[in-house]
Amino acid sequence: MRIVLAPVLLIVFVCTIAVISQASGSAKSEIQSVMAEARNASLEGDSAKIAALITDDYLQTDISGHVQDKATWFKEYFNPIAELIKTGKFRWVVYERKDVQIRLHGDSAVVIGALEAKGSGARWDPPTHTWVADPNATLSGTFRFTQVYVRRDGKWLLTALQNAVPVSPPAGK
């Protein structure tokens, strides 16, 4: 009996690993799709689409350490830049995520990576945490990010984001 049971358990184990691996790949693909939707909505200034891709209890920490909930983030950050995009005063020249790594933890996921961003027509105003139209302004930089996604009702949603500016190495090293 033990001899017959061992191969059966091995087959069950291998099949279970295959199913978990397939589900993991599917979840990662779903998150990548949500990230692509968010990128397109950001380029177009589509506030409604962005709102549908993030949780109501969303929190963001910006590069200066300022924490914003969903309503504040829309008011201070996204809606001002979206309006500038829609009126043709600002445009993203480059908005590409790189070095993206996704780690799944059941119905949550942690995503880290870099965002290369270049744009023209507005400047970031740190004291007010918002965008200001400026036809002579350009921005360019690479930011590191950590995003947290949760799966709710079968849909992956962004629930937290932290951005950081990489520190340059000391001169001469």
Residue pairs with C-beta under 8 A, 6 or more apart in sequence:
24 104
27 104
27 109
27 151
27 156
28 102
28 104
28 109
30 156
31 102
31 109
31 111
31 149
31 156
32 100
32 102
34 53
34 149
34 156
34 157
34 158
35 97
35 100
35 111
37 49
37 53
38 49
38 50
38 53
38 158
39 95
39 97
40 46
40 49
41 49
41 50
41 53
42 50
42 92
42 95
43 85
43 92
43 95
44 85
45 81
45 82
45 83
45 84
45 85
45 86
46 82
47 74
47 78
47 79
47 82
50 78
51 70
51 74
53 157
53 158
54 70
54 157
54 158
54 159
55 70
55 150
55 152
55 157
55 158
55 159
56 70
57 69
57 70
57 159
58 69
58 70
58 73
58 158
58 159
58 160
58 161
59 67
59 68
59 69
59 70
59 159
59 160
59 161
60 67
60 68
60 73
60 77
60 160
60 161
60 162
60 163
61 67
61 68
61 161
61 162
61 163
62 68
62 77
62 129
62 163
63 143
63 163
63 164
63 165
64 126
64 129
66 129
68 76
68 77
68 129
76 128
76 129
76 130
77 129
77 130
77 131
80 130
80 131
80 132
81 90
81 122
81 131
84 90
84 121
84 122
84 131
84 133
85 91
85 92
89 121
89 122
89 133
89 135
90 119
90 120
90 121
90 122
90 131
90 133
91 119
91 120
91 121
92 117
92 118
92 119
93 118
93 119
93 120
94 116
94 117
94 118
94 119
95 115
95 116
95 117
95 118
95 119
96 115
96 116
97 113
97 114
97 115
98 113
98 114
98 115
98 116
99 112
99 113
99 114
100 111
100 112
100 113
101 111
101 112
101 113
102 109
102 110
102 111
103 109
103 110
103 111
107 150
107 151
107 152
108 148
108 149
108 150
108 151
109 148
109 149
109 150
109 156
110 146
110 147
110 148
110 149
111 145
111 146
111 147
111 148
111 149
112 144
112 145
112 146
112 147
113 144
113 145
114 142
114 143
114 144
114 145
114 166
115 142
115 143
115 144
115 145
115 163
116 141
116 142
117 139
117 140
117 141
117 142
117 143
118 138
118 139
118 140
119 138
119 139
119 140
120 137
120 138
120 139
121 133
121 134
121 135
121 137
122 131
122 132
122 133
122 134
122 137
122 139
123 131
123 132
123 134
123 137
123 139
124 130
124 131
124 132
124 139
125 131
125 132
141 165
142 166
143 163
143 164
143 165
143 166
144 163
144 164
144 165
144 166
145 161
145 162
145 163
145 164
146 161
146 162
147 158
147 160
147 161
148 158
148 159
148 160
148 161
149 156
149 157
149 158
149 159
150 156
150 157
150 159
151 157
